[in-house]
Amino acid sequence: MRSQPDLRLNFLCAALLAALAAPAAAQDAAPAATTLDKVNVTGSRIKRVDVEAALPVTIVQKAEIEAQGITSAEQLLSFLNIAGNGADGMVSASVDMDLGELRGTAGVSGANLRGQGSDATLVLLNGRRVATHGLRGQAVDLNSIPFAAIDRVEVLRDGASAMYGTDAIGGVINFITRTDYQGIAVNAGFDVTQDGGGNIYNYSLLGGVGDLDTDRWNVWGTVNWRRSEFLRGYQRDFANSFQPDRGVSPDTRGTPFATVTNATGGIINGSLIDPDGGSRQNYVNILNLPGGAGCENGGPAMGPYDYRLWDSGSSRYACAWDYPAAQALQQPQDSLQFLGRATFRIGENHRFYAEAMGSRVESQREYEPLQLTSSASATSVMGPGTWYPLNGTTKETYDQVYNALAAYFGTANLTYGNPIPYRWRCMACGPRQIDTTTRSYRVLAGIEGSIGSWDYDVGLSRASNEAESVLRGGYYFSSGLRDALGSGLLNPFLMPGQQQSAAATAALQAASASGVHLYGGKSTVTTADASFSGGLGFSLWGSEAQLATGVEARREEFEFGGVQVLDGLPLNYNTIYQAPFDETSELPRVRRDVNAVYAEMYLPIVDTLDVTVAVRHDRYDTFGGTTNPKYSFKWQPIESLAFRGAYSTGFKVPEFTKLFAGVNRVDYFGRDLVDPASCPGGSVNSSIPGCDLIQPVIITGGKTDLQPEESEQKSIGFVFSPTDTFNLSLDWWEIERSNTIRVPNLATLTANYALFPDNWIRDSSGKVTAIDQRYINSGGTLTRGVELDANLSGDLAGGRWHVNLNGSYIDTFKEKSLANEPYGENKVGDYVRFYNLPLKWKHTLSFGWARGDWAHLLTQVYRSGYKDEEPVSVEGGFYTPANWNPDVDDYITYNYSLTWTGLENTRFTLAVRNLLNTDPPFTAHQVDFASGAAWEPRVADPRGRSFNLQVEYRFD
């Protein structure tokens, strides 16, 4: 754990924690109404005036959310420049679930502040925790937040472990609902795209009764339903990975009209010798032979395999299929959310409240159909018994393939009668689909009020998130699939317009695994907390000193069901072909208890300078204790100018899945990996000895010896407001994380082979057979940036106009492999696989004008370009595509909205997103490791121009 603080820090912590014994009652933990002279916001437990100047907090009011036509928390995060560009959403996380860290993220949308990750960003609802998602237990699912009930969203752009404990390294997002409501309001809306697909519909109902002042009670509740529809790759022209001249081409030879392979014992004996140059050919599609029909005529999204780009000369006559474009650009989702709150006044100064939140989210992930690759291993699912045989049913097709091969290559290396091994994209199998249903709830009861000059808030809550994933279409029991293939019923050599036989279709239906339970998990958190705040009765040379103290007891629980058995048959990746089961991560309920005590002291030194000191001690029954302080100041030398700064430490304990997840082994299919022991340059190039491609097994999973992460956060900035019509804030910040819990990426393991030789697992001959990518405590990361917010307003044509510029500049993002190693190169502006893409600059620039019942808003959304991932051939230096460009363009879109309130109790908002229908910028990143065929979903919106209409009517 964290090293012991120095004596001064010990003294300060002791003094603050001792204040807990002072007779006091606690403050209201939920933010007070903004009409009060003193309010508290996320990041502080002390009510004060001028909070936005004292703390780097972004507050997004409900009116701003409505003006943009935003209907979900995930949509809101995409507009916030402080949010990182990570694989945290329903679009950017749509890469195949087989990929280690992304396994089990189905249906999850996470919050990622300052690029620190969704597991290092704390999400609160009304100032208190909600449960993390049930499948991995690492991050809160934003889809569970009852967005229709939100009154405002507060984003603390600073570390907050001293206030909230673990996870608050990147910052805190606090979704704050209204505290009371009277009347009925209905809202309905749609957001439809011009080019089709990806439409969104939403309805909500809000109702409340009771006046807190006269009736002394209020009860209200809201229900919200939202549907996001499929957006598929073929619905957008830019989703096209057949652009080899620009450096992107699908690395697959599994095509709707199959490619023949040279597996031992098949129709090809060894290799076929190319009459044109004498090279050896191991993968041949007869459509691509001289005089053939051409790959493009073999089925939708087929084309030639770019063997030069992938350094695979033995595939000169292979075809490829655009499988990345077959993935969904936006996954469909239905969500139903509820939140209700009851408040009762007890006397003049006390309130009892009870709150209940629930949600049900159904999402579907859809991937391209199965690729079936023949294997020479008799124990493999796709062993020789599944190859295309020669029999009475298959003879016509078999002869067609044999004759085409013999006509060009001759018969010397062909064996007529041997079965045909192949790589085949089984279009008849249909797209692979996985449905995930997530149910969550939180119940909360508490009492708040004031005694004398002190405020208090005491609460008890329990929150849970339970998720289950089920196989739907596209997955098959291996035994039935083998029989259908080995008998020749399924024909992998069909041209467009030809259909599988009725018997083949019936065999597939009989083998279908639709409805089989894949896995499920449940995350639960139970919390009892109490907070107290008030004046200390003394002052220095400024106003009265203030103190906030509190205690918290929390129990975290998690369980995961990965082992599945059906009629005595263990279900896994092999028994249901390529189904992403997680049987090794079976985890009975585990739990840990956390007890915390904290204190925060606000000291106005003089009228122009105040200092806030906070400290929190957390004790885990599994990891021991950790103490984290935070020091901040505000200096206001003149009324229009205030300087502010903060220093804090943070920590983050490993989630249960990172500790206890079982070991998984997945074949590596990328074509960019070499053995660093024999190829120090690290780039695939078959012409250099020792630099041949390797494709070992990738081992992922948890480790029980992981230790908590630690961090230091620093910030300094100013707020300048010389007039009522202009204000400007600028904040520099730094986050340095150590002992970071990460999956060591392949680039790190390759570049730092001397540090990680044991992660490269070899057989007796020295060949790399596997790479260990289980979680480790790595050296750390260093991130620095600047955040800007400027506002200007005035009068125009009888109305009021305003301009807002909000921007985020990332200056530094560095990593180091081990604690005693130096940081590596700055990665800002460079492509980074998975996780966060560190863009140098992001901003939103808006101009609004309102007059009477009308309000207009025009917004520019800017995301800077970056250096693209190099194609394998460019990195290896053996081939550069003619139109390869290492720079990805900036992404700039414009949104317009119009709001009209001319009818009593009614509001109409019409919004047009992406006014110019701008396509995402082209990128050549490798499509095996990220969503997006020639576009980047962590940056761009694939929906294009869309039209949003929201209508609200209030029965007051």
HUMOBEL-V672745 format. One record per pair of residues at least 12 apart in sequence whose ideal C-beta (glycine too) atoms are under 6 Angstrom apart, sorted by sequence separation. I is the first residue (numbers start at 1). J is the second residue. D is the distance in Angstrom with one decimal. If there is no record, write none. Layout:
BEGIN
I:J:D  I:J:D
END
This chain:
BEGIN
43:55:5.0  93:105:5.2  111:123:5.4  160:172:5.0  208:220:2.8  342:354:5.0  446:458:5.7  601:613:5.1  616:628:5.6  633:645:5.7  672:684:5.9  678:690:3.3  679:691:3.9  814:826:5.7  828:840:5.4  898:910:4.9  922:934:5.6  189:202:5.2  305:318:3.9  374:387:5.4  446:459:3.2  717:730:5.3  759:772:4.4  791:804:5.2  846:859:4.2  923:936:5.0  157:171:5.4  305:319:5.8  341:355:4.6  402:416:5.9  489:503:5.5  490:504:4.9  600:614:4.0  615:629:4.6  632:646:3.8  717:731:3.2  812:826:5.7  813:827:4.9  897:911:3.9  74:89:5.5  156:171:5.2  188:203:5.0  305:320:4.2  445:460:5.7  489:504:4.3  533:548:3.8  790:805:4.6  813:828:5.0  844:859:5.8  845:860:4.5  920:935:3.8  41:57:5.3  156:172:4.2  206:222:4.3  288:304:5.9  340:356:5.2  599:615:6.0  614:630:4.5  631:647:5.2  715:731:5.6  716:732:5.6  896:912:5.0  123:140:3.9  187:204:4.5  302:319:5.6  303:320:5.8  444:461:4.1  532:549:5.3  674:691:5.2  789:806:4.9  844:861:5.4  155:173:5.4  205:223:5.1  339:357:4.6  489:507:5.3  598:616:3.7  613:631:5.6  630:648:3.6  715:733:4.2  810:828:5.1  868:886:5.5  895:913:5.0  90:109:5.8  119:138:4.4  186:205:5.5  302:321:5.4  443:462:5.7  531:550:3.6  675:694:5.6  788:807:4.5  843:862:4.9  867:886:5.8  896:915:5.7  89:109:4.9  119:139:5.1  154:174:4.5  204:224:4.1  262:282:4.4  301:321:5.7  338:358:4.8  530:550:6.0  562:582:4.2  563:583:4.8  597:617:5.5  612:632:4.7  714:734:4.6  868:888:5.0  920:940:3.2  118:139:3.8  185:206:4.4  301:322:3.9  442:463:3.8  530:551:5.5  562:583:4.7  628:649:4.7  673:694:5.4  787:808:5.3  842:863:5.4  893:914:4.7  894:915:4.4  88:110:3.9  153:175:5.7  203:225:5.0  261:283:5.7  337:359:4.4  596:618:4.5  611:633:4.9  671:693:5.7  713:735:5.3  865:887:6.0  866:888:5.3  184:207:4.6  441:464:5.8  484:507:3.9  529:552:4.3  562:585:4.7  563:586:4.5  786:809:4.5  841:864:4.3  865:888:4.7  88:112:5.0  152:176:5.3  202:226:4.4  259:283:5.4  260:284:5.0  295:319:3.8  336:360:4.9  562:586:4.5  594:618:5.9  595:619:5.1  610:634:5.4  712:736:5.0  785:809:5.6  839:863:5.8  840:864:5.0  865:889:5.1  108:133:5.0  150:175:5.5  151:176:5.6  440:465:4.2  528:553:4.8  560:585:5.8  626:651:5.1  785:810:4.5  813:838:4.2  839:864:5.2  865:890:4.7  893:918:5.3  86:112:4.3  151:177:5.7  182:208:5.2  201:227:4.8  259:285:4.3  335:361:4.5  594:620:5.5  609:635:4.9  711:737:4.6  785:811:5.7  864:890:5.6  151:178:4.5  181:208:3.5  390:417:5.5  439:466:5.1  527:554:4.7  560:587:4.2  668:695:5.0  784:811:4.7  917:944:5.2  84:112:4.0  149:177:4.4  200:228:5.1  289:317:5.7  334:362:4.7  592:620:6.0  593:621:4.7  608:636:5.1  668:696:5.8  709:737:5.9  710:738:5.1  784:812:4.0  810:838:5.3  863:891:4.3  917:945:4.0  110:139:4.2  288:317:4.8  438:467:4.3  526:555:4.6  592:621:5.8  608:637:5.9  710:739:5.6  744:773:5.9  88:118:4.9  145:175:5.3  199:229:4.8  253:283:5.0  257:287:5.9  333:363:4.4  389:419:4.9  480:510:5.8  481:511:5.3  559:589:4.2  592:622:4.8  623:653:5.8  668:698:5.1  709:739:5.2  743:773:5.4  783:813:5.2  810:840:5.8  862:892:5.3  891:921:5.4  914:944:5.7  82:113:5.7  84:115:3.6  104:135:4.0  288:319:5.3  388:419:5.9  436:467:6.0  437:468:5.4  480:511:2.6  525:556:5.3  709:740:5.4  914:945:4.8  104:136:4.7  180:212:5.7  282:314:4.1  283:315:4.3  287:319:6.0  331:363:5.8  332:364:5.2  387:419:3.5  388:420:4.1  557:589:5.9  558:590:5.8  665:697:5.0  666:698:5.1  707:739:5.9  709:741:5.7  744:776:5.7  782:814:4.7  809:841:5.3  861:893:5.0  889:921:3.9  108:141:4.9  109:142:4.4  198:231:3.3  281:314:5.6  284:317:4.7  285:318:5.4  387:420:5.9  436:469:4.6  524:557:4.3  888:921:5.3  913:946:4.8  77:111:5.8  109:143:5.4  197:231:4.1  279:313:5.6  280:314:5.7  285:319:4.0  331:365:5.5  387:421:4.9  477:511:5.0  557:591:4.3  665:699:5.6  741:775:5.8  781:815:5.1  808:842:5.0  860:894:5.5  74:109:4.1  283:318:4.2  434:469:5.5  435:470:5.0  476:511:4.3  523:558:5.2  706:741:5.8  888:923:5.0  912:947:5.8  281:317:6.0  476:512:6.0  477:513:5.6  556:592:5.5  664:700:5.0  742:778:4.8  780:816:5.8  807:843:3.6  859:895:4.6  435:472:5.4  476:513:5.8  522:559:5.2  664:701:5.8  779:816:3.6  829:866:4.9  830:867:4.8  831:868:5.6  911:948:4.0  180:218:4.0  197:235:4.2  328:366:4.7  475:513:4.4  555:593:5.4  663:701:4.0  739:777:4.7  740:778:5.0  779:817:5.2  806:844:5.3  831:869:4.2  858:896:5.2  181:220:4.0  196:235:5.7  433:472:3.8  521:560:4.1  662:701:5.6  779:818:4.6  910:949:5.4  327:367:5.9  433:473:4.6  554:594:4.5  661:701:5.1  740:780:5.0  779:819:5.1  805:845:5.2  857:897:4.7  257:298:3.7  433:474:5.7  473:514:5.9  520:561:5.0  661:702:3.6  740:781:5.9  782:823:5.8  909:950:4.4  122:164:5.6  257:299:5.9  326:368:3.9  432:474:3.5  471:513:5.2  472:514:5.3  553:595:5.2  660:702:5.3  738:780:4.1  779:821:5.6  804:846:4.9  856:898:5.7  256:299:3.4  430:473:4.8  431:474:5.2  519:562:4.8  659:702:5.2  737:780:5.0  908:951:5.6  430:474:4.8  552:596:4.4  658:702:5.1  737:781:4.9  803:847:5.3  855:899:4.3  122:167:4.5  323:368:4.3  429:474:5.7  471:516:4.6  659:704:5.4  907:952:4.6  122:168:4.1  551:597:5.2  736:782:5.0  802:848:5.1  854:900:5.8  255:302:5.6  374:421:3.4  470:517:5.8  471:518:5.6  517:564:5.8  659:706:5.9  853:900:5.7  906:953:5.1  374:422:5.6  470:518:6.0  550:598:5.5  735:783:4.9  801:849:4.4  853:901:4.9  891:939:5.5  120:169:4.2  121:170:4.5  469:518:4.2  853:902:4.0  891:940:5.3  905:954:4.3  120:170:4.7  122:172:4.7  123:173:5.2  124:174:4.4  125:175:5.2  126:176:5.9  373:423:5.0  469:519:5.7  549:599:4.6  734:784:4.7  799:849:5.4  800:850:5.4  126:177:6.0  799:850:5.6  253:305:5.7  372:424:4.8  468:520:3.8  548:600:4.4  654:706:4.4  733:785:5.9  799:851:2.9  116:169:5.5  798:851:5.6  871:924:5.8  116:170:3.2  371:425:5.5  372:426:5.6  467:521:6.0  547:601:5.4  732:786:5.2  653:708:4.7  868:923:5.5  114:170:4.8  148:204:3.8  369:425:5.8  370:426:4.9  466:522:4.3  546:602:4.1  731:787:5.0  868:924:5.4  869:925:4.3  113:170:3.9  249:306:3.9  369:426:5.2  651:708:5.3  652:709:4.3  113:171:3.9  369:427:5.6  465:523:4.9  545:603:5.3  730:788:5.5  251:310:5.5  259:318:5.1  370:429:5.1  651:710:5.5  249:309:5.3  259:319:6.0  369:429:4.9  464:524:4.5  729:789:4.8  242:303:4.7  543:604:4.7  650:711:4.0  111:173:5.2  244:306:4.2  369:431:5.7  463:525:5.2  542:604:3.0  728:790:4.6  755:817:5.5  513:576:4.6  519:582:5.2  542:605:5.9  649:712:5.6  755:818:6.0  255:319:4.7  462:526:4.7  542:606:5.1  727:791:5.2  244:309:5.8  253:318:4.4  366:431:5.1  367:432:4.5  540:605:5.5  541:606:4.5  542:607:5.2  648:713:4.9  752:817:4.8  255:321:4.6  461:527:5.1  590:656:5.5  726:792:5.1  366:433:5.1  647:714:5.3  74:142:5.2  252:320:5.6  424:492:3.8  460:528:5.0  682:750:5.0  725:793:4.9  73:142:3.8  252:321:5.9  364:433:5.9  365:434:4.9  646:715:5.1  725:794:5.6  748:817:5.7  250:320:4.7  422:492:5.4  459:529:5.7  707:777:5.5  252:323:5.7  364:435:5.2  645:716:3.8  699:770:5.5  703:774:5.6  73:145:4.7  250:322:5.4  428:500:4.8  458:530:4.4  696:768:5.0  703:775:5.4  149:222:4.6  250:323:5.8  363:436:5.2  587:660:5.2  644:717:5.8  696:769:5.5  697:770:4.2  698:771:5.7  699:772:4.9  700:773:5.3  701:774:4.8  702:775:5.8  73:147:5.6  148:222:5.1  457:531:5.2  676:750:4.8  694:768:5.4  696:770:5.1  72:147:5.5  82:157:5.5  362:437:5.2  643:718:4.8  696:771:5.5  698:773:5.7  148:224:3.7  456:532:5.2  585:661:4.6  863:939:5.1  361:438:4.5  585:662:4.3  642:719:4.7  676:753:3.9  455:533:5.2  584:662:2.8  360:439:5.3  584:663:5.6  641:720:5.3  242:322:5.5  454:534:3.3  584:664:5.7  241:322:5.3  359:440:5.1  453:534:5.0  640:721:5.4  453:535:5.3  640:722:4.5  241:324:4.8  358:441:4.4  658:741:5.9  240:325:5.9  357:442:4.6  623:708:5.8  239:325:4.6  356:443:5.1  654:741:5.4  62:151:5.4  355:444:4.3  61:152:5.0  354:445:4.7  233:325:3.7  59:152:6.0  60:153:4.5  233:326:5.7  353:446:5.8  675:768:5.2  394:488:4.0  397:491:5.9  59:154:5.3  352:447:5.1  393:488:4.9  30:126:5.1  232:328:5.8  233:329:5.9  386:482:5.2  397:493:5.1  481:577:5.6  833:929:5.2  30:127:5.4  57:154:5.8  58:155:4.2  351:448:5.4  381:478:4.7  391:488:5.7  478:575:5.7  29:127:4.7  231:329:4.3  351:449:5.9  558:656:4.1  57:156:5.5  231:330:3.8  350:449:3.4  386:485:4.0  389:488:5.1  477:576:5.7  478:577:4.7  349:449:4.8  386:486:5.0  56:157:4.3  349:450:4.9  385:486:4.7  475:576:5.6  476:577:5.8  837:938:4.8  56:158:5.3  230:332:4.8  229:332:5.6  321:425:5.2  475:579:5.0  228:333:4.6  227:334:5.1  471:579:6.0  226:335:4.9  225:336:5.3  263:374:5.1  42:154:4.2  264:376:4.5  41:154:5.6  43:156:4.1  224:337:4.6  261:374:5.9  263:376:4.6  42:156:4.6  223:338:5.2  286:401:5.9  43:160:5.7  222:339:5.6  254:371:3.6  658:775:5.0  286:404:3.8  221:340:3.5  265:384:5.8  289:408:4.9  219:342:4.5  218:343:5.0  217:344:4.7  216:345:4.3  42:172:5.4  71:202:4.7  42:174:4.2  198:330:4.6  212:345:5.9  272:409:4.3  272:413:5.4  270:413:5.7  269:413:4.8  31:176:5.6  269:415:5.4  267:418:4.9  266:418:5.5  267:420:4.9  266:421:4.1  263:421:3.8  260:420:5.9  261:421:4.8  260:422:5.7  258:422:4.0  259:423:4.8  258:424:3.8  254:423:4.1  256:425:5.2  253:423:4.8  254:424:5.9  255:425:5.5  254:425:4.7  256:427:4.9  684:872:5.7  149:339:4.4  146:337:4.2  685:876:4.1  143:335:5.5  683:875:4.8  684:876:5.0  146:339:3.9  381:574:5.7  683:876:4.3  685:878:5.4  381:577:5.6  299:496:5.5  672:872:4.9  671:872:5.5  146:357:5.8  144:359:4.5  143:361:4.6  94:327:5.9  94:328:5.8  258:492:3.7  258:493:5.7  94:331:5.8  91:330:5.4  90:331:4.8  107:361:5.9  107:363:3.6  670:928:5.4  106:365:5.2  96:367:5.8  144:440:4.2  130:442:5.5  106:434:6.0  107:436:4.0  106:436:4.1  107:438:5.5  134:465:4.6  131:463:4.1  133:465:5.5  134:466:4.7  135:467:4.7  128:461:5.8  130:463:4.9  131:464:5.2  134:467:3.8  131:465:4.2  310:671:5.0  106:469:5.6  311:684:5.7  311:686:5.5  135:521:4.9  137:523:4.4  134:521:4.3  134:522:4.8  134:523:5.0  132:523:4.8  131:523:4.8  131:524:5.9  131:525:5.1  129:525:5.8  28:448:4.7  251:671:5.6  137:558:4.5  25:451:3.8  28:455:5.7  27:455:3.5  29:457:4.2  25:454:4.4  26:455:5.9  28:457:5.1  24:454:4.3  26:456:2.7  27:457:6.0  25:456:3.6  26:457:5.0  165:596:5.8  162:614:4.4  165:618:5.2  162:616:4.8  162:628:5.0  161:628:4.5  162:629:5.9  162:630:3.7  169:650:4.6  98:580:5.1  97:580:4.6  169:652:5.8  167:652:5.9  45:531:5.7  162:648:5.5  166:652:5.3  46:533:5.6  166:653:5.2  45:533:5.6  158:646:5.9  159:648:4.6  161:650:3.8  161:651:5.7  159:650:4.7  46:546:4.9  29:531:5.4  46:548:4.8  45:548:3.5  26:530:5.9  27:531:5.8  26:531:4.5  26:532:3.4  27:533:3.5  25:532:5.9  24:532:4.5  24:534:5.5  138:655:4.8  137:655:5.3  137:656:5.4  137:657:5.5  136:657:5.0  19:547:5.4  20:549:4.6  19:549:5.7  120:652:5.9  169:711:4.9  46:600:6.0  159:713:3.3  45:600:5.3  46:602:4.8  158:715:5.8  309:871:5.8  309:873:4.9  98:666:5.7  308:879:4.7  19:599:5.5  54:634:4.7  17:599:5.6  16:599:3.8  16:601:5.9  53:642:4.7  16:615:5.2  100:700:3.9  13:615:4.7  324:927:3.8  325:933:4.3  324:933:3.5  329:942:4.1  1:624:5.4  2:626:5.2  247:871:4.2  1:626:5.3  247:881:4.7  245:881:5.2  245:882:4.9  246:883:4.9  247:884:4.4  245:883:4.5  101:743:5.4  53:719:4.6  56:731:5.1  248:924:4.2  247:924:3.7  238:919:4.4  238:920:5.9  241:927:5.4  248:934:5.3  243:934:6.0  241:933:4.1  241:934:5.3  239:933:4.6  240:934:5.7  238:935:5.5  236:942:5.8  2:710:5.7  115:836:3.9  115:838:5.9  81:806:5.7  81:807:6.0  82:808:5.7  81:808:4.0  198:943:4.5  87:834:5.8  86:835:5.6  195:944:5.2  86:836:4.4  193:943:4.9  85:836:5.9  193:944:5.9  194:945:4.4  84:836:4.5  85:837:4.2  193:946:4.6  85:839:5.9  191:946:5.4  192:947:5.7  191:948:4.2  189:949:5.8  81:842:4.4  189:950:3.7  188:951:5.6  187:952:4.5  186:953:5.5  185:954:4.5  183:954:6.0  184:955:4.0  183:955:5.9  183:956:4.3  67:857:5.3  67:897:5.4  67:899:5.9  95:930:5.9  95:931:4.6  94:931:4.6  92:931:5.9  69:909:5.8  69:911:3.6  66:909:6.0  92:937:4.2  91:937:4.6  92:938:4.8  85:938:4.3  85:939:5.8  69:948:3.8  69:950:5.7
END
